[in-house]
Amino acid sequence: MYDSDKSLSGLTEDEAKEFHGLFMLSFLLFTAIATVAHFMVWSWRPWIPADSGYASAADVIGTASATLSLLG
């Protein structure tokens, strides 16, 4: 009744390792993209503003050009 080659999920050990590898790769890729996106948004407009409030439009353009120079 119970196949000793399969786990409770129904996958063999090789299938489970393959699934785990793909899952970890996609998780790390998603985390890297999310980290870059959060950094870019933080550079554009910090979530915690300074005492003078959020930056003016001129400061935003300067920050965006500085951020783009870091990327390229």
PDB file of N, CA, C, O and CB in Angstrom:
ATOM      1  N   MET A   1       0.813  -1.189   0.000  1.00  0.00           N
ATOM      2  CA  MET A   1       0.000   0.000   0.000  1.00  0.00           C
ATOM      3  C   MET A   1       0.858   1.256   0.000  1.00  0.00           C
ATOM      4  O   MET A   1       0.542   2.208  -0.713  1.00  0.00           O
ATOM      5  CB  MET A   1      -0.926  -0.003   1.189  1.00  0.00           C
ATOM      6  N   TYR A   2       1.927   1.285   0.773  1.00  0.00           N
ATOM      7  CA  TYR A   2       2.817   2.449   0.833  1.00  0.00           C
ATOM      8  C   TYR A   2       4.072   2.158   0.046  1.00  0.00           C
ATOM      9  O   TYR A   2       4.758   1.170   0.309  1.00  0.00           O
ATOM     10  CB  TYR A   2       3.167   2.816   2.294  1.00  0.00           C
ATOM     11  N   ASP A   3       4.380   3.003  -0.911  1.00  0.00           N
ATOM     12  CA  ASP A   3       5.584   2.843  -1.734  1.00  0.00           C
ATOM     13  C   ASP A   3       6.748   3.492  -0.999  1.00  0.00           C
ATOM     14  O   ASP A   3       6.727   4.696  -0.744  1.00  0.00           O
ATOM     15  CB  ASP A   3       5.396   3.476  -3.163  1.00  0.00           C
ATOM     16  N   SER A   4       7.749   2.717  -0.663  1.00  0.00           N
ATOM     17  CA  SER A   4       8.876   3.227   0.132  1.00  0.00           C
ATOM     18  C   SER A   4       9.764   4.185  -0.655  1.00  0.00           C
ATOM     19  O   SER A   4      10.578   4.888  -0.056  1.00  0.00           O
ATOM     20  CB  SER A   4       9.713   2.072   0.644  1.00  0.00           C
ATOM     21  N   ASP A   5       9.631   4.232  -1.987  1.00  0.00           N
ATOM     22  CA  ASP A   5      10.437   5.139  -2.797  1.00  0.00           C
ATOM     23  C   ASP A   5       9.850   6.551  -2.851  1.00  0.00           C
ATOM     24  O   ASP A   5      10.501   7.476  -3.337  1.00  0.00           O
ATOM     25  CB  ASP A   5      10.573   4.588  -4.201  1.00  0.00           C
ATOM     26  N   LYS A   6       8.649   6.714  -2.362  1.00  0.00           N
ATOM     27  CA  LYS A   6       7.990   8.020  -2.424  1.00  0.00           C
ATOM     28  C   LYS A   6       7.778   8.553  -1.012  1.00  0.00           C
ATOM     29  O   LYS A   6       7.609   7.798  -0.053  1.00  0.00           O
ATOM     30  CB  LYS A   6       6.637   7.924  -3.180  1.00  0.00           C
ATOM     31  N   SER A   7       7.794   9.893  -0.919  1.00  0.00           N
ATOM     32  CA  SER A   7       7.548  10.532   0.369  1.00  0.00           C
ATOM     33  C   SER A   7       6.055  10.800   0.520  1.00  0.00           C
ATOM     34  O   SER A   7       5.251  10.386  -0.315  1.00  0.00           O
ATOM     35  CB  SER A   7       8.361  11.850   0.502  1.00  0.00           C
ATOM     36  N   LEU A   8       5.700  11.488   1.580  1.00  0.00           N
ATOM     37  CA  LEU A   8       4.291  11.818   1.796  1.00  0.00           C
ATOM     38  C   LEU A   8       3.765  12.749   0.708  1.00  0.00           C
ATOM     39  O   LEU A   8       2.565  12.766   0.436  1.00  0.00           O
ATOM     40  CB  LEU A   8       4.101  12.461   3.170  1.00  0.00           C
ATOM     41  N   SER A   9       4.647  13.520   0.087  1.00  0.00           N
ATOM     42  CA  SER A   9       4.225  14.431  -0.980  1.00  0.00           C
ATOM     43  C   SER A   9       3.999  13.691  -2.294  1.00  0.00           C
ATOM     44  O   SER A   9       3.383  14.234  -3.210  1.00  0.00           O
ATOM     45  CB  SER A   9       5.266  15.532  -1.178  1.00  0.00           C
ATOM     46  N   GLY A  10       4.477  12.492  -2.393  1.00  0.00           N
ATOM     47  CA  GLY A  10       4.328  11.733  -3.629  1.00  0.00           C
ATOM     48  C   GLY A  10       5.515  11.878  -4.558  1.00  0.00           C
ATOM     49  O   GLY A  10       5.519  11.311  -5.650  1.00  0.00           O
ATOM     50  N   LEU A  11       6.534  12.638  -4.137  1.00  0.00           N
ATOM     51  CA  LEU A  11       7.723  12.827  -4.958  1.00  0.00           C
ATOM     52  C   LEU A  11       8.817  11.856  -4.548  1.00  0.00           C
ATOM     53  O   LEU A  11       8.940  11.489  -3.379  1.00  0.00           O
ATOM     54  CB  LEU A  11       8.226  14.267  -4.853  1.00  0.00           C
ATOM     55  N   THR A  12       9.605  11.449  -5.528  1.00  0.00           N
ATOM     56  CA  THR A  12      10.782  10.663  -5.191  1.00  0.00           C
ATOM     57  C   THR A  12      11.836  11.618  -4.632  1.00  0.00           C
ATOM     58  O   THR A  12      11.668  12.836  -4.693  1.00  0.00           O
ATOM     59  CB  THR A  12      11.325   9.876  -6.439  1.00  0.00           C
ATOM     60  N   GLU A  13      12.904  11.072  -4.096  1.00  0.00           N
ATOM     61  CA  GLU A  13      13.948  11.929  -3.520  1.00  0.00           C
ATOM     62  C   GLU A  13      14.583  12.821  -4.585  1.00  0.00           C
ATOM     63  O   GLU A  13      14.858  13.992  -4.322  1.00  0.00           O
ATOM     64  CB  GLU A  13      15.029  11.074  -2.843  1.00  0.00           C
ATOM     65  N   ASP A  14      14.818  12.288  -5.775  1.00  0.00           N
ATOM     66  CA  ASP A  14      15.401  13.088  -6.864  1.00  0.00           C
ATOM     67  C   ASP A  14      14.444  14.200  -7.304  1.00  0.00           C
ATOM     68  O   ASP A  14      14.873  15.326  -7.556  1.00  0.00           O
ATOM     69  CB  ASP A  14      15.750  12.185  -8.068  1.00  0.00           C
ATOM     70  N   GLU A  15      13.153  13.883  -7.396  1.00  0.00           N
ATOM     71  CA  GLU A  15      12.169  14.901  -7.775  1.00  0.00           C
ATOM     72  C   GLU A  15      12.080  15.990  -6.702  1.00  0.00           C
ATOM     73  O   GLU A  15      11.963  17.174  -7.021  1.00  0.00           O
ATOM     74  CB  GLU A  15      10.781  14.255  -8.000  1.00  0.00           C
ATOM     75  N   ALA A  16      12.134  15.593  -5.453  1.00  0.00           N
ATOM     76  CA  ALA A  16      12.072  16.561  -4.360  1.00  0.00           C
ATOM     77  C   ALA A  16      13.297  17.470  -4.363  1.00  0.00           C
ATOM     78  O   ALA A  16      13.173  18.668  -4.112  1.00  0.00           O
ATOM     79  CB  ALA A  16      11.956  15.840  -3.014  1.00  0.00           C
ATOM     80  N   LYS A  17      14.474  16.918  -4.643  1.00  0.00           N
ATOM     81  CA  LYS A  17      15.688  17.737  -4.716  1.00  0.00           C
ATOM     82  C   LYS A  17      15.617  18.707  -5.890  1.00  0.00           C
ATOM     83  O   LYS A  17      16.032  19.860  -5.767  1.00  0.00           O
ATOM     84  CB  LYS A  17      16.935  16.845  -4.844  1.00  0.00           C
ATOM     85  N   GLU A  18      15.098  18.253  -7.023  1.00  0.00           N
ATOM     86  CA  GLU A  18      14.958  19.125  -8.178  1.00  0.00           C
ATOM     87  C   GLU A  18      13.972  20.259  -7.882  1.00  0.00           C
ATOM     88  O   GLU A  18      14.238  21.417  -8.203  1.00  0.00           O
ATOM     89  CB  GLU A  18      14.499  18.319  -9.404  1.00  0.00           C
ATOM     90  N   PHE A  19      12.844  19.924  -7.275  1.00  0.00           N
ATOM     91  CA  PHE A  19      11.859  20.948  -6.917  1.00  0.00           C
ATOM     92  C   PHE A  19      12.455  21.938  -5.926  1.00  0.00           C
ATOM     93  O   PHE A  19      12.252  23.145  -6.056  1.00  0.00           O
ATOM     94  CB  PHE A  19      10.592  20.302  -6.324  1.00  0.00           C
ATOM     95  N   HIS A  20      13.186  21.440  -4.944  1.00  0.00           N
ATOM     96  CA  HIS A  20      13.807  22.310  -3.947  1.00  0.00           C
ATOM     97  C   HIS A  20      14.799  23.271  -4.599  1.00  0.00           C
ATOM     98  O   HIS A  20      14.839  24.452  -4.256  1.00  0.00           O
ATOM     99  CB  HIS A  20      14.513  21.472  -2.873  1.00  0.00           C
ATOM    100  N   GLY A  21      15.592  22.770  -5.527  1.00  0.00           N
ATOM    101  CA  GLY A  21      16.563  23.609  -6.220  1.00  0.00           C
ATOM    102  C   GLY A  21      15.888  24.721  -7.015  1.00  0.00           C
ATOM    103  O   GLY A  21      16.322  25.872  -6.974  1.00  0.00           O
ATOM    104  N   LEU A  22      14.830  24.376  -7.737  1.00  0.00           N
ATOM    105  CA  LEU A  22      14.102  25.395  -8.508  1.00  0.00           C
ATOM    106  C   LEU A  22      13.406  26.388  -7.589  1.00  0.00           C
ATOM    107  O   LEU A  22      13.374  27.585  -7.874  1.00  0.00           O
ATOM    108  CB  LEU A  22      13.073  24.735  -9.435  1.00  0.00           C
ATOM    109  N   PHE A  23      12.848  25.893  -6.482  1.00  0.00           N
ATOM    110  CA  PHE A  23      12.187  26.779  -5.532  1.00  0.00           C
ATOM    111  C   PHE A  23      13.181  27.761  -4.934  1.00  0.00           C
ATOM    112  O   PHE A  23      12.892  28.955  -4.850  1.00  0.00           O
ATOM    113  CB  PHE A  23      11.509  25.970  -4.424  1.00  0.00           C
ATOM    114  N   MET A  24      14.348  27.279  -4.516  1.00  0.00           N
ATOM    115  CA  MET A  24      15.352  28.157  -3.911  1.00  0.00           C
ATOM    116  C   MET A  24      15.873  29.176  -4.918  1.00  0.00           C
ATOM    117  O   MET A  24      16.073  30.339  -4.568  1.00  0.00           O
ATOM    118  CB  MET A  24      16.515  27.332  -3.353  1.00  0.00           C
ATOM    119  N   LEU A  25      16.094  28.763  -6.152  1.00  0.00           N
ATOM    120  CA  LEU A  25      16.558  29.686  -7.185  1.00  0.00           C
ATOM    121  C   LEU A  25      15.529  30.791  -7.430  1.00  0.00           C
ATOM    122  O   LEU A  25      15.886  31.967  -7.496  1.00  0.00           O
ATOM    123  CB  LEU A  25      16.845  28.927  -8.492  1.00  0.00           C
ATOM    124  N   SER A  26      14.261  30.417  -7.562  1.00  0.00           N
ATOM    125  CA  SER A  26      13.233  31.427  -7.812  1.00  0.00           C
ATOM    126  C   SER A  26      13.039  32.329  -6.594  1.00  0.00           C
ATOM    127  O   SER A  26      12.783  33.523  -6.751  1.00  0.00           O
ATOM    128  CB  SER A  26      11.906  30.754  -8.187  1.00  0.00           C
ATOM    129  N   PHE A  27      13.155  31.785  -5.394  1.00  0.00           N
ATOM    130  CA  PHE A  27      13.034  32.597  -4.186  1.00  0.00           C
ATOM    131  C   PHE A  27      14.170  33.611  -4.092  1.00  0.00           C
ATOM    132  O   PHE A  27      13.934  34.776  -3.773  1.00  0.00           O
ATOM    133  CB  PHE A  27      13.019  31.704  -2.941  1.00  0.00           C
ATOM    134  N   LEU A  28      15.385  33.186  -4.362  1.00  0.00           N
ATOM    135  CA  LEU A  28      16.524  34.095  -4.305  1.00  0.00           C
ATOM    136  C   LEU A  28      16.438  35.160  -5.395  1.00  0.00           C
ATOM    137  O   LEU A  28      16.781  36.318  -5.155  1.00  0.00           O
ATOM    138  CB  LEU A  28      17.831  33.315  -4.436  1.00  0.00           C
ATOM    139  N   LEU A  29      15.989  34.787  -6.577  1.00  0.00           N
ATOM    140  CA  LEU A  29      15.813  35.759  -7.657  1.00  0.00           C
ATOM    141  C   LEU A  29      14.749  36.786  -7.286  1.00  0.00           C
ATOM    142  O   LEU A  29      14.952  37.984  -7.487  1.00  0.00           O
ATOM    143  CB  LEU A  29      15.430  35.048  -8.969  1.00  0.00           C
ATOM    144  N   PHE A  30      13.630  36.338  -6.751  1.00  0.00           N
ATOM    145  CA  PHE A  30      12.576  37.251  -6.312  1.00  0.00           C
ATOM    146  C   PHE A  30      13.083  38.186  -5.218  1.00  0.00           C
ATOM    147  O   PHE A  30      12.795  39.382  -5.247  1.00  0.00           O
ATOM    148  CB  PHE A  30      11.360  36.464  -5.811  1.00  0.00           C
ATOM    149  N   THR A  31      13.834  37.655  -4.254  1.00  0.00           N
ATOM    150  CA  THR A  31      14.365  38.467  -3.161  1.00  0.00           C
ATOM    151  C   THR A  31      15.346  39.507  -3.684  1.00  0.00           C
ATOM    152  O   THR A  31      15.336  40.647  -3.220  1.00  0.00           O
ATOM    153  CB  THR A  31      15.045  37.580  -2.115  1.00  0.00           C
ATOM    154  N   ALA A  32      16.190  39.136  -4.636  1.00  0.00           N
ATOM    155  CA  ALA A  32      17.144  40.087  -5.207  1.00  0.00           C
ATOM    156  C   ALA A  32      16.420  41.215  -5.950  1.00  0.00           C
ATOM    157  O   ALA A  32      16.780  42.383  -5.803  1.00  0.00           O
ATOM    158  CB  ALA A  32      18.115  39.364  -6.157  1.00  0.00           C
ATOM    159  N   ILE A  33      15.410  40.874  -6.740  1.00  0.00           N
ATOM    160  CA  ILE A  33      14.658  41.896  -7.467  1.00  0.00           C
ATOM    161  C   ILE A  33      13.921  42.806  -6.491  1.00  0.00           C
ATOM    162  O   ILE A  33      13.891  44.021  -6.687  1.00  0.00           O
ATOM    163  CB  ILE A  33      13.662  41.245  -8.449  1.00  0.00           C
ATOM    164  N   ALA A  34      13.329  42.243  -5.452  1.00  0.00           N
ATOM    165  CA  ALA A  34      12.615  43.047  -4.457  1.00  0.00           C
ATOM    166  C   ALA A  34      13.570  43.970  -3.708  1.00  0.00           C
ATOM    167  O   ALA A  34      13.219  45.113  -3.414  1.00  0.00           O
ATOM    168  CB  ALA A  34      11.878  42.140  -3.466  1.00  0.00           C
ATOM    169  N   THR A  35      14.771  43.488  -3.398  1.00  0.00           N
ATOM    170  CA  THR A  35      15.759  44.316  -2.694  1.00  0.00           C
ATOM    171  C   THR A  35      16.182  45.498  -3.552  1.00  0.00           C
ATOM    172  O   THR A  35      16.261  46.625  -3.062  1.00  0.00           O
ATOM    173  CB  THR A  35      16.991  43.479  -2.307  1.00  0.00           C
ATOM    174  N   VAL A  36      16.452  45.252  -4.821  1.00  0.00           N
ATOM    175  CA  VAL A  36      16.834  46.336  -5.729  1.00  0.00           C
ATOM    176  C   VAL A  36      15.687  47.333  -5.868  1.00  0.00           C
ATOM    177  O   VAL A  36      15.914  48.542  -5.847  1.00  0.00           O
ATOM    178  CB  VAL A  36      17.230  45.774  -7.116  1.00  0.00           C
ATOM    179  N   ALA A  37      14.465  46.840  -6.009  1.00  0.00           N
ATOM    180  CA  ALA A  37      13.311  47.729  -6.144  1.00  0.00           C
ATOM    181  C   ALA A  37      13.127  48.581  -4.894  1.00  0.00           C
ATOM    182  O   ALA A  37      12.844  49.774  -5.001  1.00  0.00           O
ATOM    183  CB  ALA A  37      12.040  46.918  -6.419  1.00  0.00           C
ATOM    184  N   HIS A  38      13.282  47.989  -3.713  1.00  0.00           N
ATOM    185  CA  HIS A  38      13.145  48.756  -2.477  1.00  0.00           C
ATOM    186  C   HIS A  38      14.249  49.807  -2.352  1.00  0.00           C
ATOM    187  O   HIS A  38      13.992  50.924  -1.903  1.00  0.00           O
ATOM    188  CB  HIS A  38      13.170  47.819  -1.265  1.00  0.00           C
ATOM    189  N   PHE A  39      15.463  49.461  -2.742  1.00  0.00           N
ATOM    190  CA  PHE A  39      16.555  50.431  -2.690  1.00  0.00           C
ATOM    191  C   PHE A  39      16.274  51.604  -3.622  1.00  0.00           C
ATOM    192  O   PHE A  39      16.502  52.758  -3.259  1.00  0.00           O
ATOM    193  CB  PHE A  39      17.889  49.763  -3.062  1.00  0.00           C
ATOM    194  N   MET A  40      15.778  51.310  -4.825  1.00  0.00           N
ATOM    195  CA  MET A  40      15.500  52.374  -5.784  1.00  0.00           C
ATOM    196  C   MET A  40      14.379  53.293  -5.290  1.00  0.00           C
ATOM    197  O   MET A  40      14.465  54.511  -5.445  1.00  0.00           O
ATOM    198  CB  MET A  40      15.128  51.775  -7.142  1.00  0.00           C
ATOM    199  N   VAL A  41      13.343  52.722  -4.704  1.00  0.00           N
ATOM    200  CA  VAL A  41      12.260  53.544  -4.161  1.00  0.00           C
ATOM    201  C   VAL A  41      12.761  54.362  -2.988  1.00  0.00           C
ATOM    202  O   VAL A  41      12.400  55.531  -2.851  1.00  0.00           O
ATOM    203  CB  VAL A  41      11.071  52.670  -3.732  1.00  0.00           C
ATOM    204  N   TRP A  42      13.593  53.763  -2.132  1.00  0.00           N
ATOM    205  CA  TRP A  42      14.151  54.495  -0.988  1.00  0.00           C
ATOM    206  C   TRP A  42      15.015  55.661  -1.469  1.00  0.00           C
ATOM    207  O   TRP A  42      14.996  56.736  -0.870  1.00  0.00           O
ATOM    208  CB  TRP A  42      14.982  53.548  -0.087  1.00  0.00           C
ATOM    209  N   SER A  43      15.774  55.451  -2.551  1.00  0.00           N
ATOM    210  CA  SER A  43      16.598  56.519  -3.114  1.00  0.00           C
ATOM    211  C   SER A  43      15.737  57.641  -3.660  1.00  0.00           C
ATOM    212  O   SER A  43      16.095  58.814  -3.558  1.00  0.00           O
ATOM    213  CB  SER A  43      17.504  55.975  -4.212  1.00  0.00           C
ATOM    214  N   TRP A  44      14.607  57.282  -4.237  1.00  0.00           N
ATOM    215  CA  TRP A  44      13.719  58.278  -4.822  1.00  0.00           C
ATOM    216  C   TRP A  44      12.985  59.064  -3.736  1.00  0.00           C
ATOM    217  O   TRP A  44      12.936  60.293  -3.775  1.00  0.00           O
ATOM    218  CB  TRP A  44      12.713  57.607  -5.761  1.00  0.00           C
ATOM    219  N   ARG A  45      12.417  58.347  -2.771  1.00  0.00           N
ATOM    220  CA  ARG A  45      11.674  59.012  -1.718  1.00  0.00           C
ATOM    221  C   ARG A  45      11.741  58.149  -0.452  1.00  0.00           C
ATOM    222  O   ARG A  45      11.044  57.140  -0.346  1.00  0.00           O
ATOM    223  CB  ARG A  45      10.196  59.266  -2.152  1.00  0.00           C
ATOM    224  N   PRO A  46      12.586  58.555   0.510  1.00  0.00           N
ATOM    225  CA  PRO A  46      12.710  57.773   1.754  1.00  0.00           C
ATOM    226  C   PRO A  46      11.371  57.666   2.476  1.00  0.00           C
ATOM    227  O   PRO A  46      10.549  58.581   2.436  1.00  0.00           O
ATOM    228  CB  PRO A  46      13.754  58.409   2.687  1.00  0.00           C
ATOM    229  N   TRP A  47      11.173  56.534   3.132  1.00  0.00           N
ATOM    230  CA  TRP A  47       9.923  56.314   3.842  1.00  0.00           C
ATOM    231  C   TRP A  47       9.839  57.169   5.106  1.00  0.00           C
ATOM    232  O   TRP A  47       8.744  57.517   5.548  1.00  0.00           O
ATOM    233  CB  TRP A  47       9.774  54.841   4.197  1.00  0.00           C
ATOM    234  N   ILE A  48      10.977  57.504   5.680  1.00  0.00           N
ATOM    235  CA  ILE A  48      11.010  58.359   6.860  1.00  0.00           C
ATOM    236  C   ILE A  48      11.620  59.686   6.417  1.00  0.00           C
ATOM    237  O   ILE A  48      12.830  59.767   6.209  1.00  0.00           O
ATOM    238  CB  ILE A  48      11.833  57.698   8.048  1.00  0.00           C
ATOM    239  N   PRO A  49      10.804  60.722   6.270  1.00  0.00           N
ATOM    240  CA  PRO A  49      11.323  61.989   5.745  1.00  0.00           C
ATOM    241  C   PRO A  49      12.214  62.704   6.755  1.00  0.00           C
ATOM    242  O   PRO A  49      12.157  62.432   7.954  1.00  0.00           O
ATOM    243  CB  PRO A  49      10.170  62.901   5.342  1.00  0.00           C
ATOM    244  N   ALA A  50      13.036  63.620   6.254  1.00  0.00           N
ATOM    245  CA  ALA A  50      13.881  64.445   7.112  1.00  0.00           C
ATOM    246  C   ALA A  50      13.006  65.468   7.835  1.00  0.00           C
ATOM    247  O   ALA A  50      11.796  65.525   7.619  1.00  0.00           O
ATOM    248  CB  ALA A  50      14.999  65.153   6.285  1.00  0.00           C
ATOM    249  N   ASP A  51      13.629  66.272   8.692  1.00  0.00           N
ATOM    250  CA  ASP A  51      12.882  67.274   9.450  1.00  0.00           C
ATOM    251  C   ASP A  51      12.179  68.267   8.532  1.00  0.00           C
ATOM    252  O   ASP A  51      11.109  68.774   8.870  1.00  0.00           O
ATOM    253  CB  ASP A  51      13.814  68.017  10.398  1.00  0.00           C
ATOM    254  N   SER A  52      12.768  68.547   7.381  1.00  0.00           N
ATOM    255  CA  SER A  52      12.177  69.511   6.456  1.00  0.00           C
ATOM    256  C   SER A  52      11.116  68.887   5.549  1.00  0.00           C
ATOM    257  O   SER A  52      10.590  69.566   4.667  1.00  0.00           O
ATOM    258  CB  SER A  52      13.261  70.136   5.610  1.00  0.00           C
ATOM    259  N   GLY A  53      10.801  67.637   5.744  1.00  0.00           N
ATOM    260  CA  GLY A  53       9.793  66.962   4.921  1.00  0.00           C
ATOM    261  C   GLY A  53      10.424  66.269   3.735  1.00  0.00           C
ATOM    262  O   GLY A  53      11.643  66.113   3.666  1.00  0.00           O
ATOM    263  N   TYR A  54       9.589  65.855   2.805  1.00  0.00           N
ATOM    264  CA  TYR A  54      10.086  65.168   1.622  1.00  0.00           C
ATOM    265  C   TYR A  54      10.829  66.135   0.706  1.00  0.00           C
ATOM    266  O   TYR A  54      10.618  67.346   0.757  1.00  0.00           O
ATOM    267  CB  TYR A  54       8.933  64.502   0.868  1.00  0.00           C
ATOM    268  N   ALA A  55      11.695  65.582  -0.125  1.00  0.00           N
ATOM    269  CA  ALA A  55      12.516  66.394  -1.019  1.00  0.00           C
ATOM    270  C   ALA A  55      11.653  67.084  -2.066  1.00  0.00           C
ATOM    271  O   ALA A  55      10.573  66.608  -2.415  1.00  0.00           O
ATOM    272  CB  ALA A  55      13.585  65.532  -1.699  1.00  0.00           C
ATOM    273  N   SER A  56      12.144  68.203  -2.555  1.00  0.00           N
ATOM    274  CA  SER A  56      11.437  68.907  -3.628  1.00  0.00           C
ATOM    275  C   SER A  56      11.680  68.170  -4.945  1.00  0.00           C
ATOM    276  O   SER A  56      12.475  67.232  -4.996  1.00  0.00           O
ATOM    277  CB  SER A  56      11.906  70.399  -3.730  1.00  0.00           C
ATOM    278  N   ALA A  57      10.998  68.593  -6.004  1.00  0.00           N
ATOM    279  CA  ALA A  57      11.137  67.941  -7.310  1.00  0.00           C
ATOM    280  C   ALA A  57      12.564  68.029  -7.823  1.00  0.00           C
ATOM    281  O   ALA A  57      13.038  67.091  -8.464  1.00  0.00           O
ATOM    282  CB  ALA A  57      10.182  68.569  -8.326  1.00  0.00           C
ATOM    283  N   ALA A  58      13.268  69.131  -7.558  1.00  0.00           N
ATOM    284  CA  ALA A  58      14.652  69.271  -8.010  1.00  0.00           C
ATOM    285  C   ALA A  58      15.550  68.260  -7.304  1.00  0.00           C
ATOM    286  O   ALA A  58      16.447  67.687  -7.922  1.00  0.00           O
ATOM    287  CB  ALA A  58      15.160  70.703  -7.758  1.00  0.00           C
ATOM    288  N   ASP A  59      15.312  68.041  -6.021  1.00  0.00           N
ATOM    289  CA  ASP A  59      16.105  67.053  -5.292  1.00  0.00           C
ATOM    290  C   ASP A  59      15.840  65.640  -5.798  1.00  0.00           C
ATOM    291  O   ASP A  59      16.750  64.812  -5.838  1.00  0.00           O
ATOM    292  CB  ASP A  59      15.808  67.135  -3.799  1.00  0.00           C
ATOM    293  N   VAL A  60      14.609  65.365  -6.180  1.00  0.00           N
ATOM    294  CA  VAL A  60      14.255  64.039  -6.698  1.00  0.00           C
ATOM    295  C   VAL A  60      15.009  63.772  -7.994  1.00  0.00           C
ATOM    296  O   VAL A  60      15.521  62.670  -8.190  1.00  0.00           O
ATOM    297  CB  VAL A  60      12.726  63.925  -6.931  1.00  0.00           C
ATOM    298  N   ILE A  61      15.086  64.747  -8.868  1.00  0.00           N
ATOM    299  CA  ILE A  61      15.803  64.583 -10.139  1.00  0.00           C
ATOM    300  C   ILE A  61      17.288  64.349  -9.869  1.00  0.00           C
ATOM    301  O   ILE A  61      17.909  63.506 -10.516  1.00  0.00           O
ATOM    302  CB  ILE A  61      15.606  65.828 -11.051  1.00  0.00           C
ATOM    303  N   GLY A  62      17.862  65.092  -8.917  1.00  0.00           N
ATOM    304  CA  GLY A  62      19.269  64.887  -8.560  1.00  0.00           C
ATOM    305  C   GLY A  62      19.513  63.506  -7.990  1.00  0.00           C
ATOM    306  O   GLY A  62      20.505  62.857  -8.322  1.00  0.00           O
ATOM    307  N   THR A  63      18.608  63.053  -7.130  1.00  0.00           N
ATOM    308  CA  THR A  63      18.743  61.719  -6.547  1.00  0.00           C
ATOM    309  C   THR A  63      18.606  60.643  -7.617  1.00  0.00           C
ATOM    310  O   THR A  63      19.343  59.657  -7.606  1.00  0.00           O
ATOM    311  CB  THR A  63      17.697  61.506  -5.445  1.00  0.00           C
ATOM    312  N   ALA A  64      17.664  60.826  -8.542  1.00  0.00           N
ATOM    313  CA  ALA A  64      17.466  59.841  -9.610  1.00  0.00           C
ATOM    314  C   ALA A  64      18.697  59.757 -10.506  1.00  0.00           C
ATOM    315  O   ALA A  64      19.108  58.663 -10.892  1.00  0.00           O
ATOM    316  CB  ALA A  64      16.226  60.197 -10.448  1.00  0.00           C
ATOM    317  N   SER A  65      19.291  60.908 -10.839  1.00  0.00           N
ATOM    318  CA  SER A  65      20.476  60.859 -11.693  1.00  0.00           C
ATOM    319  C   SER A  65      21.654  60.249 -10.954  1.00  0.00           C
ATOM    320  O   SER A  65      22.458  59.543 -11.562  1.00  0.00           O
ATOM    321  CB  SER A  65      20.837  62.258 -12.191  1.00  0.00           C
ATOM    322  N   ALA A  66      21.775  60.506  -9.650  1.00  0.00           N
ATOM    323  CA  ALA A  66      22.854  59.885  -8.865  1.00  0.00           C
ATOM    324  C   ALA A  66      22.661  58.378  -8.780  1.00  0.00           C
ATOM    325  O   ALA A  66      23.630  57.623  -8.869  1.00  0.00           O
ATOM    326  CB  ALA A  66      22.912  60.490  -7.447  1.00  0.00           C
ATOM    327  N   THR A  67      21.416  57.932  -8.607  1.00  0.00           N
ATOM    328  CA  THR A  67      21.135  56.511  -8.536  1.00  0.00           C
ATOM    329  C   THR A  67      21.427  55.834  -9.874  1.00  0.00           C
ATOM    330  O   THR A  67      22.005  54.748  -9.909  1.00  0.00           O
ATOM    331  CB  THR A  67      19.683  56.277  -8.125  1.00  0.00           C
ATOM    332  N   LEU A  68      21.032  56.470 -10.967  1.00  0.00           N
ATOM    333  CA  LEU A  68      21.291  55.892 -12.291  1.00  0.00           C
ATOM    334  C   LEU A  68      22.780  55.832 -12.597  1.00  0.00           C
ATOM    335  O   LEU A  68      23.229  54.918 -13.289  1.00  0.00           O
ATOM    336  CB  LEU A  68      20.576  56.699 -13.369  1.00  0.00           C
ATOM    337  N   SER A  69      23.563  56.805 -12.087  1.00  0.00           N
ATOM    338  CA  SER A  69      24.999  56.750 -12.311  1.00  0.00           C
ATOM    339  C   SER A  69      25.630  55.576 -11.555  1.00  0.00           C
ATOM    340  O   SER A  69      26.643  55.028 -11.991  1.00  0.00           O
ATOM    341  CB  SER A  69      25.651  58.069 -11.885  1.00  0.00           C
ATOM    342  N   LEU A  70      25.027  55.188 -10.416  1.00  0.00           N
ATOM    343  CA  LEU A  70      25.527  54.022  -9.686  1.00  0.00           C
ATOM    344  C   LEU A  70      25.255  52.734 -10.461  1.00  0.00           C
ATOM    345  O   LEU A  70      26.052  51.797 -10.414  1.00  0.00           O
ATOM    346  CB  LEU A  70      24.883  53.945  -8.291  1.00  0.00           C
ATOM    347  N   LEU A  71      24.142  52.691 -11.166  1.00  0.00           N
ATOM    348  CA  LEU A  71      23.761  51.485 -11.902  1.00  0.00           C
ATOM    349  C   LEU A  71      24.518  51.332 -13.209  1.00  0.00           C
ATOM    350  O   LEU A  71      24.728  50.216 -13.684  1.00  0.00           O
ATOM    351  CB  LEU A  71      22.283  51.499 -12.179  1.00  0.00           C
ATOM    352  N   GLY A  72      24.924  52.444 -13.784  1.00  0.00           N
ATOM    353  CA  GLY A  72      25.518  52.322 -15.120  1.00  0.00           C
ATOM    354  C   GLY A  72      26.869  52.870 -15.152  1.00  0.00           C
ATOM    355  O   GLY A  72      27.519  52.851 -16.198  1.00  0.00           O
TER     356      GLY A  72
END
